[in-house]
Amino acid sequence: MEQKFCQSCGMPLTDEVLGTNADGTKNEDYCMYCYKDGKFLQDCTMDEMIEHCAQFVDEVNKGLPQPITKEEYIGQMKMYFPHLKRWRKELKVSDGAPENPALVGVKELIGKMADTLPVAFISSVDEEGYPCTKAMLSPRVRDGVKVFYFTTNTFSLRVAHYKANPKACIYFCDAEGFKGMMLRGTMEVLTGAASKEMIWRDGDEQYYPGGVTDPNYCVLKFTATDGRFYSDFYPRSFVIE
């Protein structure tokens, strides 16, 4: 069975250490040290929780082939904790809401990378369940930081993947600035005239000789649900609403 971990402190979960819901039933996401009777036992920030957990590094080392220092353990938790349910839900990017202090500038960074970088990387899932990644021209059109439109070939392997499995990922990389932005979501294949005309540009005939009505020309519409960025040597995860 897949090992589950507390979505607050990261400790391994077993039936014996599960927290409880308000009705007394077991909670499958949190441990008894973090969650009881439907409430968190600590009113703390993610960084405070990391500092609390760091004091148990000696216990962690008992299960490791090579011991790590407290500082190394803190560094690992700072990369891991933003993925945990308790902390991830606090990091939200929304066009219509006040900016989360923990994500200052992220919306602007996503937009800038999408608009200025010449290449984006998109990933699909093949028929055997393996991820497949391809470099693409940057998105032609975007709606805020949630929806991105790409141009591609209708009869490509990538389109076949998305038709079978819409799960997708796009990645923007600023090598000079040492920044990376990964967005997860779904990819929809659009072949309607309105969508094709919306992102068509002069010169696209070199890729699609038949023009905007070329049957081998279609649009990929990516809708983001969440993501992760790396900037200033520090990663952050977030959800997009």
JOMOZI-V42196 format. One line per field, one symbol per residue. ss: DSSP state (2 for helix, 1 for strand, 0 for the rest). phi: phi as a letter, one per 20 degrees, with the letter a starting at -180 (. if undefined). burial: + if it has 24 or more other C-alpha atoms within 12 Angstrom, else -. Layout:
ss: ???
phi: ???
burial: ???
This chain:
ss: 0001100000011022211100000111111000110011000002222222220022222000000002222222222222202222000110000000222002222222222200111111100000111111100011100011111110002222222200111111110000111111111111002222222000022200002220001111111111111110011111110
phi: .ffdcgecdnffdcgfdffcefenffeedcefedbblmcfecebeffffffffffdffffffddfcfdefffffffffeefgefgfeffedcdbfddgffgfcgnfgffgffffedffccddccdefdnefcdbfcfggfbbdmddccdcdbegeefffffffebffbbccdcdffelcccdcdrcddedcfffffffdfcgofffecgemfegfedbcddededaabccblmbebdbddd
burial: ----+++++++++----+++------++++++++++---+-----+--++--++--+---------------++--++++++++++++-+++++-------++--++-+++++++-+--++++++--------+-+++++++-+++++++++++---++-+++-++++++++++----+++++++++++++---+++-++---+-------+-+--+++++++++++++++---++++++-
